Structures are given as C-alpha cells and as structure tokens.
Amino acid sequence: MAIKSFQRSIRFTQNEWDAVVEAAETAGTSPGSFVRKAAARAAADDLYLYGGGLTPELAELIKRTFRGVHLLAYL
C-alpha cells in the first residue's frame, strides 16, 4: 500500500532558504526531501542529521519549519 503524502506550502527568508539548499546539497538530497526529513526528525527530537554537524541556526530553522508545517496541516 502506498503512503499518501500531502503537499504543503511554507515560507522561508532568502537566508533561510539558502541555508536549506546548502544543507541539502551537503546531504546529497533535494531541498524538499531535506526539509521533510528534518521536520520529521525535529518532531521526534532527533536533530542529528546525516552524520553532520548541526549548527544552532540550522536547528532553529528546522524547528520553525516543523512548526510551520504543523500549523499548515491543521488549518
């Protein structure tokens, strides 16, 4: 059985998006996939991403992203 997914829209500042794109490239994945995985891990309080160093800025970005997705899911 296929897992159903839902498209959501979230906003980023240019600096935030640049950080997401850079982190995704480092992880070898797309920005969308990176954000989905980061948000899911943030929700599970597991912020150790892809074996790399997690900066405080990226941790905060992940938390804000998760909150945004969470809000959109319930609007």
KOLTI-917949 format. One record per residue: residue number from 1; residue in three letters; x, y, z of N, C-alpha, C in turn. Coordinates in steps of 0.2 Angstrom, whole numbers, plus 2048, in hexadecimal, padded with zeros to 3 digits. Example, Ala and Ser with C-alpha at 12.3 -4.5 7.8 and 13.67 -1.06 7.14 Angstrom:
BEGIN
{pos = 1	code = ala	n.px = 842	n.py = 7E4	n.pz = 827	ca.px = 83E	ca.py = 7EA	ca.pz = 827	c.px = 842	c.py = 7F0	c.pz = 827}
{pos = 2	code = ser	n.px = 840	n.py = 7F5	n.pz = 823	ca.px = 844	ca.py = 7FB	ca.pz = 824	c.px = 840	c.py = 800	c.pz = 827}
***
This chain:
BEGIN
{pos = 1	code = met	n.px = 804	n.py = 7FA	n.pz = 800	ca.px = 800	ca.py = 800	ca.pz = 800	c.px = 804	c.py = 806	c.pz = 800}
{pos = 2	code = ala	n.px = 803	n.py = 80B	n.pz = 7FC	ca.px = 807	ca.py = 811	ca.pz = 7FB	c.px = 805	c.py = 816	c.pz = 801}
{pos = 3	code = ile	n.px = 80A	n.py = 819	n.pz = 803	ca.px = 809	ca.py = 81E	ca.pz = 808	c.px = 807	c.py = 824	c.pz = 805}
{pos = 4	code = lys	n.px = 801	n.py = 827	n.pz = 808	ca.px = 7FF	ca.py = 82D	ca.pz = 805	c.px = 803	c.py = 833	c.pz = 808}
{pos = 5	code = ser	n.px = 804	n.py = 838	n.pz = 803	ca.px = 808	ca.py = 83E	ca.pz = 805	c.px = 803	c.py = 844	c.pz = 804}
{pos = 6	code = phe	n.px = 805	n.py = 849	n.pz = 807	ca.px = 801	ca.py = 850	ca.pz = 806	c.px = 806	c.py = 855	c.pz = 804}
{pos = 7	code = gln	n.px = 804	n.py = 859	n.pz = 7FF	ca.px = 809	ca.py = 85F	ca.pz = 7FE	c.px = 807	c.py = 865	c.pz = 802}
{pos = 8	code = arg	n.px = 80C	n.py = 868	n.pz = 805	ca.px = 80B	ca.py = 86E	ca.pz = 80A	c.px = 80F	c.py = 873	c.pz = 807}
{pos = 9	code = ser	n.px = 80E	n.py = 879	n.pz = 809	ca.px = 811	ca.py = 87F	ca.pz = 807	c.px = 814	c.py = 882	c.pz = 80D}
{pos = 10	code = ile	n.px = 81B	n.py = 884	n.pz = 80D	ca.px = 81E	ca.py = 887	ca.pz = 813	c.px = 822	c.py = 88D	c.pz = 811}
{pos = 11	code = arg	n.px = 823	n.py = 892	n.pz = 815	ca.px = 827	ca.py = 898	ca.pz = 813	c.px = 82E	c.py = 898	c.pz = 816}
{pos = 12	code = phe	n.px = 832	n.py = 89A	n.pz = 812	ca.px = 839	ca.py = 89B	ca.pz = 815	c.px = 83C	c.py = 8A2	c.pz = 813}
{pos = 13	code = thr	n.px = 840	n.py = 8A5	n.pz = 817	ca.px = 844	ca.py = 8AB	ca.pz = 814	c.px = 849	c.py = 8A8	c.pz = 80F}
{pos = 14	code = gln	n.px = 84C	n.py = 8AD	n.pz = 80C	ca.px = 851	ca.py = 8AB	ca.pz = 807	c.px = 857	c.py = 8A7	c.pz = 80B}
{pos = 15	code = asn	n.px = 859	n.py = 8AA	n.pz = 810	ca.px = 85E	ca.py = 8A7	ca.pz = 814	c.px = 85D	c.py = 8A0	c.pz = 817}
{pos = 16	code = glu	n.px = 857	n.py = 89F	n.pz = 819	ca.px = 854	ca.py = 899	ca.pz = 81B	c.px = 855	c.py = 894	c.pz = 816}
{pos = 17	code = trp	n.px = 852	n.py = 896	n.pz = 810	ca.px = 851	ca.py = 891	ca.pz = 80A	c.px = 858	c.py = 88F	c.pz = 808}
{pos = 18	code = asp	n.px = 85D	n.py = 894	n.pz = 808	ca.px = 864	ca.py = 893	ca.pz = 806	c.px = 867	c.py = 88E	c.pz = 80A}
{pos = 19	code = ala	n.px = 866	n.py = 88E	n.pz = 811	ca.px = 868	ca.py = 88A	ca.pz = 815	c.px = 865	c.py = 883	c.pz = 814}
{pos = 20	code = val	n.px = 85F	n.py = 882	n.pz = 813	ca.px = 85C	ca.py = 87C	ca.pz = 811	c.px = 85F	c.py = 879	c.pz = 80B}
{pos = 21	code = val	n.px = 860	n.py = 87D	n.pz = 806	ca.px = 863	ca.py = 87A	ca.pz = 7FF	c.px = 86A	c.py = 878	c.pz = 801}
{pos = 22	code = glu	n.px = 86E	n.py = 87B	n.pz = 804	ca.px = 875	ca.py = 87A	ca.pz = 806	c.px = 875	c.py = 873	c.pz = 80A}
{pos = 23	code = ala	n.px = 871	n.py = 873	n.pz = 80F	ca.px = 870	ca.py = 86C	ca.pz = 813	c.px = 86E	c.py = 866	c.pz = 80F}
{pos = 24	code = ala	n.px = 869	n.py = 868	n.pz = 80A	ca.px = 867	ca.py = 862	ca.pz = 806	c.px = 86C	c.py = 860	c.pz = 801}
{pos = 25	code = glu	n.px = 870	n.py = 864	n.pz = 7FE	ca.px = 875	ca.py = 863	ca.pz = 7FA	c.px = 87B	c.py = 85F	c.pz = 7FE}
{pos = 26	code = thr	n.px = 87C	n.py = 861	n.pz = 804	ca.px = 881	ca.py = 85D	ca.pz = 808	c.px = 87F	c.py = 856	c.pz = 809}
{pos = 27	code = ala	n.px = 878	n.py = 855	n.pz = 80A	ca.px = 875	ca.py = 84F	ca.pz = 80C	c.px = 874	c.py = 84B	c.pz = 806}
{pos = 28	code = gly	n.px = 875	n.py = 84E	n.pz = 800	ca.px = 874	ca.py = 84A	ca.pz = 7FA	c.px = 86C	c.py = 849	c.pz = 7F8}
{pos = 29	code = thr	n.px = 868	n.py = 84D	n.pz = 7FA	ca.px = 861	ca.py = 84C	ca.pz = 7F9	c.px = 85E	c.py = 853	c.pz = 7F7}
{pos = 30	code = ser	n.px = 858	n.py = 853	n.pz = 7F5	ca.px = 854	ca.py = 859	ca.pz = 7F3	c.px = 852	c.py = 85D	c.pz = 7F9}
{pos = 31	code = pro	n.px = 851	n.py = 864	n.pz = 7F8	ca.px = 84F	ca.py = 868	ca.pz = 7FD	c.px = 848	c.py = 865	c.pz = 800}
{pos = 32	code = gly	n.px = 843	n.py = 863	n.pz = 7FC	ca.px = 83D	ca.py = 861	ca.pz = 7FF	c.px = 83E	c.py = 85B	c.pz = 803}
{pos = 33	code = ser	n.px = 842	n.py = 856	n.pz = 801	ca.px = 843	ca.py = 850	ca.pz = 805	c.px = 847	c.py = 851	c.pz = 80B}
{pos = 34	code = phe	n.px = 84B	n.py = 856	n.pz = 80B	ca.px = 84F	ca.py = 858	ca.pz = 811	c.px = 84A	c.py = 85B	c.pz = 816}
{pos = 35	code = val	n.px = 846	n.py = 860	n.pz = 814	ca.px = 841	ca.py = 863	ca.pz = 818	c.px = 83D	c.py = 85E	c.pz = 81B}
{pos = 36	code = arg	n.px = 83A	n.py = 859	n.pz = 817	ca.px = 835	ca.py = 854	ca.pz = 81A	c.px = 839	c.py = 850	c.pz = 81F}
{pos = 37	code = lys	n.px = 83F	n.py = 84D	n.pz = 81E	ca.px = 843	ca.py = 849	ca.pz = 822	c.px = 844	c.py = 84D	c.pz = 829}
{pos = 38	code = ala	n.px = 847	n.py = 853	n.pz = 828	ca.px = 848	ca.py = 857	ca.pz = 82E	c.px = 842	c.py = 859	c.pz = 832}
{pos = 39	code = ala	n.px = 83D	n.py = 85A	n.pz = 82F	ca.px = 837	ca.py = 85C	ca.pz = 833	c.px = 835	c.py = 855	c.pz = 837}
{pos = 40	code = ala	n.px = 835	n.py = 850	n.pz = 833	ca.px = 833	ca.py = 849	ca.pz = 837	c.px = 838	c.py = 848	c.pz = 83D}
{pos = 41	code = arg	n.px = 83E	n.py = 849	n.pz = 83B	ca.px = 843	ca.py = 848	ca.pz = 841	c.px = 842	c.py = 84D	c.pz = 846}
{pos = 42	code = ala	n.px = 841	n.py = 853	n.pz = 845	ca.px = 840	ca.py = 858	ca.pz = 84A	c.px = 83A	c.py = 856	c.pz = 84E}
{pos = 43	code = ala	n.px = 834	n.py = 854	n.pz = 84B	ca.px = 82E	ca.py = 851	ca.pz = 84E	c.px = 830	c.py = 84C	c.pz = 853}
{pos = 44	code = ala	n.px = 835	n.py = 848	n.pz = 851	ca.px = 837	ca.py = 842	ca.pz = 856	c.px = 83C	c.py = 844	c.pz = 85A}
{pos = 45	code = asp	n.px = 83E	n.py = 84A	n.pz = 85A	ca.px = 844	ca.py = 84D	ca.pz = 85F	c.px = 84A	c.py = 849	c.pz = 85D}
{pos = 46	code = asp	n.px = 84B	n.py = 847	n.pz = 857	ca.px = 852	ca.py = 844	ca.pz = 854	c.px = 855	c.py = 849	c.pz = 84F}
{pos = 47	code = leu	n.px = 859	n.py = 84E	n.pz = 851	ca.px = 85B	ca.py = 853	ca.pz = 84D	c.px = 862	c.py = 851	c.pz = 84A}
{pos = 48	code = tyr	n.px = 865	n.py = 84B	n.pz = 84B	ca.px = 86B	ca.py = 849	ca.pz = 848	c.px = 86A	c.py = 847	c.pz = 841}
{pos = 49	code = leu	n.px = 86B	n.py = 84C	n.pz = 83C	ca.px = 869	ca.py = 84B	ca.pz = 835	c.px = 86F	c.py = 849	c.pz = 831}
{pos = 50	code = tyr	n.px = 86F	n.py = 843	n.pz = 82E	ca.px = 873	ca.py = 841	ca.pz = 828	c.px = 87A	c.py = 840	c.pz = 82B}
{pos = 51	code = gly	n.px = 87B	n.py = 83F	n.pz = 831	ca.px = 882	ca.py = 83E	ca.pz = 834	c.px = 886	c.py = 845	c.pz = 834}
{pos = 52	code = gly	n.px = 883	n.py = 84A	n.pz = 832	ca.px = 887	ca.py = 851	ca.pz = 832	c.px = 886	c.py = 855	c.pz = 838}
{pos = 53	code = gly	n.px = 889	n.py = 85A	n.pz = 839	ca.px = 889	ca.py = 85F	ca.pz = 83E	c.px = 882	c.py = 863	c.pz = 83E}
{pos = 54	code = leu	n.px = 87E	n.py = 863	n.pz = 843	ca.px = 878	ca.py = 867	ca.pz = 843	c.px = 87A	c.py = 86E	c.pz = 846}
{pos = 55	code = thr	n.px = 879	n.py = 873	n.pz = 842	ca.px = 87B	ca.py = 87A	ca.pz = 845	c.px = 874	c.py = 87C	c.pz = 849}
{pos = 56	code = pro	n.px = 875	n.py = 881	n.pz = 84E	ca.px = 86F	ca.py = 883	ca.pz = 851	c.px = 86B	c.py = 887	c.pz = 84C}
{pos = 57	code = glu	n.px = 86D	n.py = 88A	n.pz = 847	ca.px = 869	ca.py = 88D	ca.pz = 842	c.px = 865	c.py = 888	c.pz = 83E}
{pos = 58	code = leu	n.px = 868	n.py = 883	n.pz = 83C	ca.px = 864	ca.py = 87D	ca.pz = 839	c.px = 85F	c.py = 87A	c.pz = 83D}
{pos = 59	code = ala	n.px = 861	n.py = 879	n.pz = 843	ca.px = 85C	ca.py = 876	ca.pz = 848	c.px = 856	c.py = 87B	c.pz = 849}
{pos = 60	code = glu	n.px = 857	n.py = 881	n.pz = 849	ca.px = 852	ca.py = 886	ca.pz = 84A	c.px = 84D	c.py = 886	c.pz = 844}
{pos = 61	code = leu	n.px = 851	n.py = 886	n.pz = 83E	ca.px = 84D	ca.py = 885	ca.pz = 838	c.px = 849	c.py = 87F	c.pz = 837}
{pos = 62	code = ile	n.px = 84B	n.py = 87A	n.pz = 839	ca.px = 847	ca.py = 873	ca.pz = 839	c.px = 841	c.py = 874	c.pz = 83E}
{pos = 63	code = lys	n.px = 842	n.py = 877	n.pz = 844	ca.px = 83D	ca.py = 877	ca.pz = 848	c.px = 837	c.py = 87C	c.pz = 845}
{pos = 64	code = arg	n.px = 839	n.py = 881	n.pz = 842	ca.px = 834	ca.py = 886	ca.pz = 83F	c.px = 831	c.py = 883	c.pz = 83A}
{pos = 65	code = thr	n.px = 835	n.py = 87F	n.pz = 836	ca.px = 832	ca.py = 87B	ca.pz = 830	c.px = 82C	c.py = 876	c.pz = 832}
{pos = 66	code = phe	n.px = 82E	n.py = 872	n.pz = 838	ca.px = 829	ca.py = 86E	ca.pz = 83A	c.px = 823	c.py = 871	c.pz = 83D}
{pos = 67	code = arg	n.px = 824	n.py = 877	n.pz = 840	ca.px = 81E	ca.py = 87A	ca.pz = 843	c.px = 81A	c.py = 87D	c.pz = 83D}
{pos = 68	code = gly	n.px = 81D	n.py = 87F	n.pz = 838	ca.px = 819	ca.py = 882	ca.pz = 832	c.px = 815	c.py = 87C	c.pz = 82F}
{pos = 69	code = val	n.px = 818	n.py = 876	n.pz = 82E	ca.px = 815	ca.py = 871	ca.pz = 82B	c.px = 80F	c.py = 86E	c.pz = 82F}
{pos = 70	code = his	n.px = 811	n.py = 86E	n.pz = 836	ca.px = 80C	ca.py = 86C	ca.pz = 83B	c.px = 806	c.py = 870	c.pz = 83A}
{pos = 71	code = leu	n.px = 807	n.py = 877	n.pz = 83A	ca.px = 801	ca.py = 87C	ca.pz = 83A	c.px = 7FD	c.py = 87B	c.pz = 833}
{pos = 72	code = leu	n.px = 801	n.py = 87A	n.pz = 82E	ca.px = 7FE	ca.py = 879	ca.pz = 827	c.px = 7F9	c.py = 873	c.pz = 827}
{pos = 73	code = ala	n.px = 7FC	n.py = 86E	n.pz = 82A	ca.px = 7F8	ca.py = 867	ca.pz = 82A	c.px = 7F1	c.py = 868	c.pz = 82E}
{pos = 74	code = tyr	n.px = 7F1	n.py = 86D	n.pz = 833	ca.px = 7EB	ca.py = 86D	ca.pz = 837	c.px = 7E6	c.py = 873	c.pz = 835}
{pos = 75	code = leu	n.px = 7E8	n.py = 877	n.pz = 82F	ca.px = 7E4	ca.py = 87D	ca.pz = 82D	c.px = 7DF	c.py = 87A	c.pz = 829}
***
